[in-house]
Structure formats: C-alpha cells, structure tokens
Amino acid sequence: MTKKIILWILATILLTTGPRTEAQQPAKVPRIGFQLDAPLSMLAGRVEGFRQGLRELGYVEGKNIAIEWRSSEGKVERRGEIAAELVRLKVDVIVSGGPTVTRAIKEATSTIPIVMGQDTDPVGSGFAASLARPGGNITGLSALSPEMSGKQLEIMKEILPKLSRMAVIGNSTNPGDAQVLRETVLAAGAYDVYLRYLDVLDQKDIEPVFRAAAAKGRADALLILGNPILNLQRKQVIELAAKHRLPASYARPEYIEAGGLMYYGTNYNDLFRRAATYVDKILKGAKPGDIPVEQPIKFEFIVNLKAAKQIGLTIPPQVLARADRVIR
C-alpha cells in the first residue's frame, strides 16, 4: 500500500509540474513599417532616434517588435510602390519620414494608422483636420514652430549686421514651404530685410536659381527650405552657396554636417524619438485620429566654421557661444 501511495504522489507531481501537453500560442509581435524618401544612411540620426524611443518604451527590435525599413532612395516613382508593399505586409503602423511619403502612404491606405515623423504643415498638407484632433488614420509630429523663422533671421542679422536682402530658395509645390514663407515674411519686417523667393521645381533648376540669387541686386544671404529635391542634392546646394560666397541658413541639420554654414531649428532626431510614443499608444489601442499632433519642443543651433572660413565670413563670438554644436 505504501508503495502505491508513493507512486501516486510521484505521478501527481509529474502531471502538475511537467511540460504542458497543449502548445502555448506565441504572442503576436507587432510589425511596424518605416518609410523614408532619402537613403537610411543619410538620415541615420532620425533612424536611431526612433530606435531609441522604442527602447525607452521597452521595445527591442527583433524580439518584441519587428520593423520593415524602406526607402525610395530619392526615386519619386517608388514612393507609392513601397507604401503599397507595406500595406500588403499588413503592418500594424506605418511611420512616415516626411510629407511626400505621408501622401503616398495616405493614398495606399485609409485604415492602417500612419505616424508622421515630421511635417511642416500637417493641416495645410491635408493630413490632419486640426492639430488638436487630427481625425482619420494619421497623427504624429509637426516640425514647425512659429518662432523659428524669427530666430533664423535674428542669428543671420547678428552674423551680417548689414543684411538687407535675403533669397529664400524652396519648392512652391511643397505645402510646408508656404507656411514657412509666411512666418519668414512676418519676421523679415521686424528686421527690415527684403525677401526674394526663388523656386526649385526640378533638379535642373538648382544652378540657375543660385545664379539668380547672386546676380545684380544680389542677396546678402540665403535661406534654404527643406524639400526632397534640395535635400537629395544637398552637396550641390552647399557647393553653389560656397561658390557664390553666400552665407546660408539651411532647413535641415544634415546640410551642416555635409559642409553647410548654419542651422537653427527643430531637433529632428528628437521628433523621431517621440514618434515612438505614438506607435506605442496606437499598439495599445488608441485611435490615431484622437491623438493630438504635437509641435517640436527641442531645437538646436549648429555652426560650421569650416564653411564660414571658405567664404571669408567671421562668426561673432557671442553667436558661437549660443551654438549647441560647432563644427571646426
């Protein structure tokens, strides 16, 4: 009898502590689409910012979250193809690198949530009904803060006290350019600076536009707005500014890292870090149309002294003292 009791106890232990006969269903790993226009290597800081944001929220790529990284490599015709591919993969959320990409994704899906990593004018672009309540399947981050244009002009005026004429180079088909230009015109009045807008609609327009800026009645300085054409040809843009000895303030920090003179504006890496919080909220059940679009909270001022020396420009010490980063 004692032997039977011992065998019964052992059998009970084995049944309660041994492996379960029913296979446990593995938890579903969320899949995120991440689409850019430029090559990932050109925007490595933004990519790492997004990864950092995910890590801060407890997501580990390849473990509890999967990311489908995609870039059209500057080929306009590929935007729609890539967006359609991400939709076919049935990703849970798509993160967009900018307004042209957001538009392609918007045309590909009205149901998969879209998170804008950055957009100068989400309402003007037609992606959000309002910043407070975007509606639809798109939310994310705005890259523009109203005070930025004034600050750019203020810094340029300190560097060039006699500044009276500035050429603004952009792309009129880019919705964000219109808002940036409005803000810059308002700021220019306060600093008594005349603005001349020069349009780049195609890569072949870049050189003629710089010649126009440097022609008779020439500009004292340049403001380069951000758009895919100029961003993808930034090496040429920087070289032309140096060739015509024109101090330039650029719309993206990547220009300064590539040899441009100065950047004051949004910290884009931080925007993409914050984009991860939108992804997290959506994965936890929030509707994108109910999540407010937020504006930038971190800004940065970068100066490239090599670029200044190349055009014979001296940056005043008080300006350098305010820079977050100085490239020497």
Order of alpha helices (4+ residues) and beta strands (2+ residues): alpha-beta-alpha-beta-alpha-beta-alpha-beta-beta-alpha-beta-alpha-beta-alpha-beta-alpha-alpha-beta-alpha-beta-alpha-beta-alpha-alpha-beta
